[in-house]
Amino acid sequence: MSTNNIRTSRIACWIALACLVVPMFASYFFDDMFSTISYLFEDPSRTVLGWDAAGYGLYTSGYSVLCVFGGLVICGILLDKWGVRVTGSIFVGMMAAGALLVLHAITAGYAPAKSLRLAYAGCMFFGLGSEIAGTAVTRSIAKWFKDGPMALAMGLQLAIARLGTAVALVLSPKLVVENTGHVYSLAETARPAVFGVGLMAAGLILWAFFVALDARYDRSVPLGAASGPGGQVSDEDSFRLSDVWKVLVNKNFWLLGLLCVLFYSSIIAFKKFAGAILIPRFGIPASAAGWMVSMLPFSTVVFAPLFGLLVDKRGKGTRWMILGSVLALVAHILLAFAPSGVPLYGYLSMVFLGFGYSLVPAALWPSVPKIVPDKVLGTTYSLIYWVQNLGLLSFKWIAGVILGSAATSSVSGPVRVELMFVGLCIAAVVIALLFARVSRKCPELRLDAPSGSV
């Protein structure tokens, strides 16, 4: 390949990444757009929409329904059968269509029960579309950055996606300003959703541009080329359904899947109940708790790309997984056992949790292409996301049960929930140590080797 073509491919990789991150930013924003204004739904009379807290909780639970009940696995297989461009386009479109249905449900003036049913259905489609779109994006980054700074690229994608969460946490209260005694109209309540759908539209445009770029690159690579984005594969390297079984019996897949579900559950499930934990533990108002927990997405915006670059340049990915899991464990030990009424410990725990939340993903996701063939990457990522969603659904429910039954125990609800998270983190450390042992025993996998450069 000529020097000019090499330079062009380098530029194309980063242009492709820029197109891929916008749909994920939009997805994360839309998913968390009501998080900091959920007080609107504590009393149905506060909004013309008329939802109560239970209804809002039902709406948010719709995200994982289709994912958990087989959708992720089936669609992951389709991703490997039909390719990123076809499958990704279907599910990026489904994500946007689900968001539009949610917006319609909360602005059309239906009765509360009907609007909730429509929004729930929209959230189900949005959730499955988002998860498969995320799989397609991760699969695409693994393809385009196969021989380059993959961890940095995945870290940047993760950082920008989580910036969507951070923007939602900060922007939504500005779009829907708190006003005691005010009854919020449908238009006022829907402002974050309108903004989110606008982001979805931008994401669709840039996804279409990526599809054209990806197709053009595939045409530019000679048939049978073995390297570079868009390299073709021979018939014997094409995906077959029997390959799914090979993934399921791969012990390294299960180690990464278990690490993913244990680690992410200790953070994402915690975020959903952060206010119920931080406010009574450290005696802070709700606004301070919001800023405290927002340190998590904001920290990953800065540190996820830096840690990704570190993994690319220095390698040692399994060690960073161990360190990140240990930091999360320290954070939850502080949240469980630090003296009550001292906010400093809450902020310190968020620092540790933020570092862990950046370190583990920066090393975990680029490890997946090292343990399975390229032809089953989409299926493998989808299976891991399925395990993750199943765990999140379970541990969120368990955390809610623990907090709800706190009155019958001599130990406070927040402490009991934190003990569960401590247990998850201990298990995550053990799994990370086992994966590091695999790296030592199977050096041919190059799990701790630095990546090449684009």
C-alpha positions as CSV (number, residue, x, y, z in Angstrom):
1,M,0.0,0.0,0.0
2,S,1.4,3.4,-0.9
3,T,2.2,6.1,1.7
4,N,-0.7,8.2,0.5
5,N,-3.1,5.2,0.8
6,I,-1.8,4.5,4.3
7,R,-2.4,8.1,5.3
8,T,-5.9,8.0,3.7
9,S,-6.8,4.9,5.7
10,R,-5.6,6.5,8.9
11,I,-7.8,9.5,8.3
12,A,-10.7,7.3,7.3
13,C,-10.5,5.3,10.5
14,W,-11.0,8.5,12.6
15,I,-13.7,9.8,10.3
16,A,-15.5,6.5,10.7
17,L,-15.2,6.7,14.5
18,A,-16.5,10.2,14.5
19,C,-19.6,9.0,12.6
20,L,-20.1,6.0,15.0
21,V,-20.0,7.9,18.3
22,V,-22.9,10.3,17.6
23,P,-25.7,7.6,17.6
24,M,-24.2,6.3,20.9
25,F,-24.2,9.8,22.4
26,A,-27.8,10.2,21.4
27,S,-28.7,6.7,22.9
28,Y,-27.1,7.4,26.3
29,F,-28.8,10.9,26.4
30,F,-32.2,9.6,25.6
31,D,-31.9,6.7,28.1
32,D,-31.1,9.0,31.0
33,M,-33.1,12.1,30.0
34,F,-35.5,11.8,32.9
35,S,-33.1,10.7,35.6
36,T,-32.6,14.0,37.3
37,I,-36.1,15.2,36.8
38,S,-37.8,12.0,38.0
39,Y,-39.3,14.0,40.9
40,L,-42.0,15.0,38.3
41,F,-43.5,11.6,38.6
42,E,-43.7,11.4,42.4
43,D,-47.1,12.9,42.2
44,P,-49.3,12.4,39.2
45,S,-51.0,15.8,39.6
46,R,-47.7,17.5,38.9
47,T,-47.8,16.9,35.2
48,V,-50.6,16.8,32.6
49,L,-49.0,13.5,31.5
50,G,-50.2,12.0,34.8
51,W,-47.6,9.3,35.4
52,D,-46.8,8.2,38.9
53,A,-43.5,6.8,40.2
54,A,-44.6,3.2,39.6
55,G,-45.5,4.1,36.0
56,Y,-42.2,5.8,35.4
57,G,-40.4,2.8,36.9
58,L,-42.4,0.5,34.5
59,Y,-41.4,2.8,31.6
60,T,-37.7,2.6,32.4
61,S,-37.8,-1.2,32.8
62,G,-38.9,-1.5,29.2
63,Y,-35.4,-1.0,28.0
64,S,-34.1,-4.5,28.9
65,V,-37.2,-6.6,28.2
66,L,-36.5,-7.5,24.6
67,C,-32.8,-7.7,25.3
68,V,-33.1,-10.2,28.1
69,F,-35.7,-12.4,26.4
70,G,-33.5,-13.4,23.5
71,G,-33.4,-10.3,21.3
72,L,-29.7,-9.6,21.9
73,V,-28.5,-13.1,21.1
74,I,-30.7,-13.5,17.9
75,C,-29.8,-10.0,16.6
76,G,-26.1,-10.6,17.4
77,I,-26.2,-13.7,15.2
78,L,-27.8,-11.6,12.5
79,L,-25.0,-9.1,12.8
80,D,-22.5,-11.7,11.9
81,K,-24.7,-13.2,9.2
82,W,-25.8,-10.0,7.5
83,G,-22.9,-7.7,8.4
84,V,-22.6,-4.4,10.2
85,R,-24.0,-2.2,7.5
86,V,-27.4,-4.0,7.0
87,T,-28.0,-5.1,10.6
88,G,-26.6,-1.9,12.1
89,S,-28.9,0.2,9.9
90,I,-31.9,-1.8,10.9
91,F,-31.3,-1.4,14.6
92,V,-30.1,2.2,14.6
93,G,-33.4,2.8,12.8
94,M,-35.2,0.8,15.5
95,M,-33.5,2.9,18.2
96,A,-34.7,6.1,16.6
97,A,-38.2,4.7,15.9
98,G,-38.5,3.7,19.6
99,A,-37.5,7.2,20.7
100,L,-40.1,8.7,18.3
101,L,-42.8,6.5,19.8
102,V,-41.8,7.6,23.3
103,L,-42.0,11.2,22.2
104,H,-45.4,10.7,20.6
105,A,-46.7,8.9,23.7
106,I,-45.9,11.8,26.0
107,T,-47.0,14.6,23.7
108,A,-50.2,13.3,22.1
109,G,-52.5,13.9,25.0
110,Y,-53.6,10.3,25.6
111,A,-54.9,9.1,29.0
112,P,-52.0,8.3,31.4
113,A,-52.5,4.5,31.0
114,K,-52.5,4.6,27.2
115,S,-49.5,7.0,27.1
116,L,-47.6,4.7,29.5
117,R,-48.3,1.6,27.4
118,L,-47.1,3.4,24.2
119,A,-44.0,4.8,25.9
120,Y,-43.3,1.3,27.4
121,A,-43.4,-0.2,23.9
122,G,-41.3,2.6,22.5
123,C,-38.7,2.0,25.3
124,M,-38.6,-1.7,24.5
125,F,-37.8,-1.0,20.8
126,F,-35.4,1.8,21.8
127,G,-33.6,-0.5,24.2
128,L,-33.1,-3.4,21.8
129,G,-32.1,-1.0,19.0
130,S,-29.6,0.7,21.3
131,E,-28.0,-2.5,22.5
132,I,-27.6,-3.9,18.9
133,A,-26.5,-0.5,17.6
134,G,-23.9,-0.5,20.3
135,T,-22.8,-4.0,19.4
136,A,-22.6,-2.9,15.7
137,V,-20.5,0.2,16.7
138,T,-18.1,-1.9,18.8
139,R,-17.9,-4.5,16.0
140,S,-17.1,-1.8,13.5
141,I,-14.4,-0.3,15.7
142,A,-12.8,-3.7,16.1
143,K,-12.9,-4.0,12.3
144,W,-11.5,-0.6,11.5
145,F,-8.9,-0.5,14.2
146,K,-7.9,-4.2,14.1
147,D,-4.2,-3.4,13.7
148,G,-4.2,0.0,15.3
149,P,-5.1,1.8,18.6
150,M,-8.3,-0.2,19.2
151,A,-8.4,0.4,23.0
152,L,-8.0,4.1,22.4
153,A,-10.8,4.1,19.8
154,M,-13.1,2.1,22.1
155,G,-12.2,4.3,25.0
156,L,-13.1,7.4,23.0
157,Q,-16.4,5.9,21.9
158,L,-17.2,4.9,25.5
159,A,-16.2,8.4,26.7
160,I,-18.4,10.2,24.2
161,A,-21.3,7.9,24.8
162,R,-21.1,8.4,28.6
163,L,-20.9,12.1,27.9
164,G,-24.4,11.7,26.6
165,T,-25.4,10.5,30.1
166,A,-23.6,13.4,31.7
167,V,-25.2,16.0,29.4
168,A,-28.6,14.5,30.2
169,L,-28.0,14.7,34.0
170,V,-27.0,18.4,33.7
171,L,-29.2,19.6,30.8
172,S,-32.6,18.1,31.6
173,P,-33.1,20.2,34.8
174,K,-32.4,23.3,32.7
175,L,-34.9,22.2,30.1
176,V,-37.5,21.4,32.7
177,V,-36.9,23.9,35.5
178,E,-38.2,22.9,39.0
179,N,-41.1,25.1,40.1
180,T,-43.0,24.2,43.2
181,G,-46.7,24.1,42.7
182,H,-46.5,24.3,39.0
183,V,-48.3,21.7,36.8
184,Y,-46.1,20.8,33.9
185,S,-47.7,20.7,30.4
186,L,-47.0,17.9,28.0
187,A,-44.7,20.2,26.0
188,E,-42.7,21.1,29.1
189,T,-42.4,17.5,30.2
190,A,-41.3,16.4,26.7
191,R,-38.5,18.9,26.2
192,P,-35.7,16.5,27.0
193,A,-37.3,13.9,24.7
194,V,-37.5,16.5,21.9
195,F,-33.8,17.3,22.3
196,G,-33.0,13.6,22.4
197,V,-34.9,12.9,19.2
198,G,-33.0,15.7,17.5
199,L,-29.8,14.0,18.5
200,M,-31.1,10.7,17.1
201,A,-31.7,12.5,13.7
202,A,-28.1,13.6,13.7
203,G,-27.0,10.1,14.6
204,L,-29.0,8.6,11.7
205,I,-27.4,11.0,9.2
206,L,-23.9,10.2,10.4
207,W,-24.6,6.5,10.5
208,A,-25.7,6.7,6.8
209,F,-22.4,8.4,6.1
210,F,-20.5,5.7,7.9
211,V,-22.3,3.0,5.9
212,A,-21.3,4.7,2.6
213,L,-17.7,5.0,3.9
214,D,-17.6,1.4,5.0
215,A,-18.9,0.1,1.7
216,R,-16.4,2.3,-0.2
217,Y,-13.5,0.9,1.8
218,D,-14.7,-2.7,1.3
219,R,-14.7,-2.1,-2.5
220,S,-11.2,-0.6,-2.3
221,V,-9.7,-3.7,-0.6
222,P,-8.7,-6.5,-3.0
223,L,-10.7,-9.7,-2.6
224,G,-9.0,-12.0,0.0
225,A,-7.0,-9.2,1.6
226,A,-6.2,-10.2,5.1
227,S,-5.6,-6.9,6.8
228,G,-7.1,-3.5,7.2
229,P,-10.7,-2.4,7.6
230,G,-13.1,-4.2,5.3
231,G,-10.9,-7.1,4.5
232,Q,-12.8,-9.9,2.8
233,V,-13.0,-13.5,4.2
234,S,-13.1,-16.8,2.4
235,D,-16.0,-19.2,2.4
236,E,-14.5,-21.3,5.2
237,D,-14.1,-18.2,7.3
238,S,-17.7,-17.1,6.9
239,F,-20.1,-17.3,9.8
240,R,-22.1,-20.5,10.6
241,L,-24.7,-21.1,13.3
242,S,-22.5,-23.9,14.7
243,D,-19.9,-21.1,15.6
244,V,-22.3,-20.0,18.3
245,W,-21.7,-23.2,20.2
246,K,-17.9,-22.7,19.9
247,V,-18.3,-19.3,21.6
248,L,-20.5,-20.8,24.4
249,V,-17.9,-23.5,25.2
250,N,-15.0,-21.0,25.2
251,K,-14.0,-20.5,28.8
252,N,-12.4,-17.2,28.1
253,F,-15.8,-15.9,26.8
254,W,-17.4,-16.8,30.2
255,L,-14.6,-15.2,32.2
256,L,-15.1,-11.9,30.3
257,G,-18.9,-12.2,30.4
258,L,-18.8,-12.8,34.2
259,L,-16.4,-10.0,34.8
260,C,-18.6,-7.7,32.7
261,V,-21.8,-8.6,34.6
262,L,-20.3,-8.4,38.0
263,F,-18.4,-5.2,37.5
264,Y,-21.1,-3.3,35.6
265,S,-23.8,-4.4,38.0
266,S,-21.8,-3.0,40.9
267,I,-21.8,0.4,39.2
268,I,-24.9,0.7,36.9
269,A,-27.2,-0.8,39.5
270,F,-25.6,1.5,42.1
271,K,-26.3,4.5,39.9
272,K,-30.0,3.7,39.7
273,F,-30.3,3.8,43.6
274,A,-27.5,6.4,44.2
275,G,-29.8,8.9,45.8
276,A,-31.4,6.4,48.1
277,I,-27.8,5.4,49.2
278,L,-25.8,8.6,49.3
279,I,-28.4,10.9,50.9
280,P,-29.0,8.9,54.1
281,R,-25.4,7.7,54.3
282,F,-23.7,11.1,54.1
283,G,-26.5,13.5,55.1
284,I,-26.5,15.5,51.9
285,P,-29.4,17.1,49.9
286,A,-30.6,15.6,46.6
287,S,-28.9,18.2,44.5
288,A,-25.5,17.4,46.1
289,A,-26.1,13.7,45.6
290,G,-26.8,14.4,41.9
291,W,-23.5,16.2,41.5
292,M,-21.7,13.5,43.5
293,V,-22.9,10.6,41.2
294,S,-22.4,12.7,38.1
295,M,-18.7,12.4,38.8
296,L,-18.9,8.8,37.3
297,P,-19.8,9.7,33.7
298,F,-17.8,12.9,33.7
299,S,-14.7,11.0,34.9
300,T,-14.9,8.4,32.2
301,V,-15.1,11.2,29.6
302,V,-11.6,12.2,30.6
303,F,-10.0,8.9,31.7
304,A,-11.5,6.2,29.4
305,P,-9.6,7.5,26.3
306,L,-6.4,7.9,28.4
307,F,-6.6,4.4,29.8
308,G,-7.4,3.1,26.3
309,L,-4.2,4.8,25.0
310,L,-2.3,3.2,28.0
311,V,-3.6,-0.2,27.1
312,D,-2.6,0.3,23.4
313,K,0.9,1.6,24.2
314,R,1.8,-0.5,27.3
315,G,-0.4,-3.5,27.1
316,K,-1.0,-5.3,30.5
317,G,-4.8,-5.2,29.9
318,T,-5.5,-8.0,32.5
319,R,-3.6,-6.0,35.2
320,W,-5.8,-3.0,34.5
321,M,-8.9,-5.1,34.8
322,I,-7.7,-6.3,38.3
323,L,-6.8,-2.8,39.4
324,G,-10.2,-1.4,38.2
325,S,-12.1,-4.1,40.0
326,V,-10.1,-3.5,43.2
327,L,-10.8,0.3,43.0
328,A,-14.5,-0.4,42.7
329,L,-14.3,-2.7,45.7
330,V,-12.6,0.0,47.7
331,A,-15.3,2.5,46.7
332,H,-18.1,0.2,47.8
333,I,-16.3,-0.6,51.1
334,L,-16.2,3.1,51.8
335,L,-19.8,3.5,50.9
336,A,-20.8,0.7,53.2
337,F,-18.5,1.3,56.2
338,A,-17.2,4.9,56.2
339,P,-18.5,7.2,59.0
340,S,-22.1,8.5,58.3
341,G,-22.7,12.1,57.7
342,V,-19.3,12.9,56.2
343,P,-19.7,13.8,52.5
344,L,-15.9,13.6,51.9
345,Y,-16.1,9.8,52.0
346,G,-18.9,9.9,49.4
347,Y,-16.8,12.0,47.0
348,L,-13.7,9.9,47.6
349,S,-15.7,6.7,46.8
350,M,-16.9,8.3,43.5
351,V,-13.3,9.1,42.6
352,F,-12.3,5.4,43.1
353,L,-15.4,4.2,41.3
354,G,-14.8,6.6,38.4
355,F,-11.3,5.4,37.9
356,G,-12.5,1.8,38.0
357,Y,-15.3,2.6,35.6
358,S,-12.7,3.8,33.1
359,L,-10.0,1.2,33.6
360,V,-12.0,-2.1,33.3
361,P,-13.9,-1.3,30.1
362,A,-10.7,0.2,28.5
363,A,-9.1,-3.2,28.9
364,L,-12.1,-5.5,28.7
365,W,-13.7,-4.7,25.4
366,P,-10.5,-4.7,23.2
367,S,-9.8,-8.2,24.7
368,V,-12.9,-9.7,23.1
369,P,-11.4,-9.8,19.5
370,K,-8.3,-11.6,21.0
371,I,-10.3,-14.6,22.3
372,V,-12.7,-15.3,19.3
373,P,-12.4,-15.2,15.5
374,D,-13.5,-12.1,13.7
375,K,-16.5,-13.8,12.1
376,V,-18.2,-14.3,15.5
377,L,-17.4,-10.9,17.0
378,G,-20.9,-9.6,16.7
379,T,-22.4,-12.8,18.3
380,T,-19.8,-12.7,21.1
381,Y,-20.4,-9.0,22.0
382,S,-24.1,-9.6,21.9
383,L,-23.9,-12.7,24.2
384,I,-21.8,-10.6,26.7
385,Y,-24.3,-7.8,26.6
386,W,-27.1,-10.3,27.1
387,V,-25.4,-11.7,30.2
388,Q,-24.8,-8.1,31.4
389,N,-28.5,-7.1,30.9
390,L,-29.7,-10.3,32.7
391,G,-27.4,-9.4,35.6
392,L,-28.5,-5.8,35.7
393,L,-32.1,-6.7,35.6
394,S,-31.6,-9.1,38.5
395,F,-29.4,-6.9,40.7
396,K,-31.5,-3.8,40.2
397,W,-34.5,-5.9,41.4
398,I,-32.6,-7.3,44.4
399,A,-31.4,-3.8,45.4
400,G,-35.0,-2.5,45.3
401,V,-36.1,-5.5,47.4
402,I,-33.4,-4.8,49.9
403,L,-34.2,-1.1,50.2
404,G,-37.9,-1.9,50.4
405,S,-37.5,-4.3,53.3
406,A,-35.0,-2.2,55.3
407,A,-37.6,-1.5,58.0
408,T,-37.5,-5.1,59.1
409,S,-33.8,-5.2,59.5
410,S,-31.4,-3.9,62.2
411,V,-29.0,-2.9,59.4
412,S,-29.9,0.1,57.3
413,G,-31.1,-0.4,53.8
414,P,-28.2,1.6,52.1
415,V,-25.6,-0.5,54.0
416,R,-27.3,-3.7,53.1
417,V,-27.3,-2.8,49.4
418,E,-23.7,-1.8,49.6
419,L,-22.8,-5.2,51.1
420,M,-24.3,-6.7,48.0
421,F,-22.2,-4.5,45.8
422,V,-19.1,-5.3,47.9
423,G,-19.8,-9.0,47.2
424,L,-20.1,-8.4,43.5
425,C,-16.8,-6.5,43.4
426,I,-15.0,-9.3,45.4
427,A,-16.2,-11.8,42.8
428,A,-15.1,-9.4,40.0
429,V,-11.6,-9.3,41.4
430,V,-11.5,-13.1,41.5
431,I,-12.6,-13.4,37.9
432,A,-10.1,-10.7,36.8
433,L,-7.3,-12.7,38.5
434,L,-8.4,-15.9,36.7
435,F,-8.3,-14.0,33.4
436,A,-4.8,-12.8,34.1
437,R,-3.8,-16.4,34.7
438,V,-5.2,-17.2,31.3
439,S,-2.9,-14.5,29.8
440,R,0.1,-16.1,31.5
441,K,-0.7,-19.6,30.4
442,C,-1.8,-18.7,26.8
443,P,0.7,-16.1,25.6
444,E,-0.4,-16.7,22.0
445,L,-3.6,-14.8,22.7
446,R,-1.5,-11.7,23.4
447,L,-4.0,-10.5,26.0
448,D,-1.4,-8.3,27.6
449,A,0.5,-7.3,24.5
450,P,0.4,-3.6,23.3
451,S,-1.6,-2.9,20.1
452,G,-0.1,-1.7,16.9
453,S,-0.6,1.8,15.6
454,V,-2.7,3.1,12.8
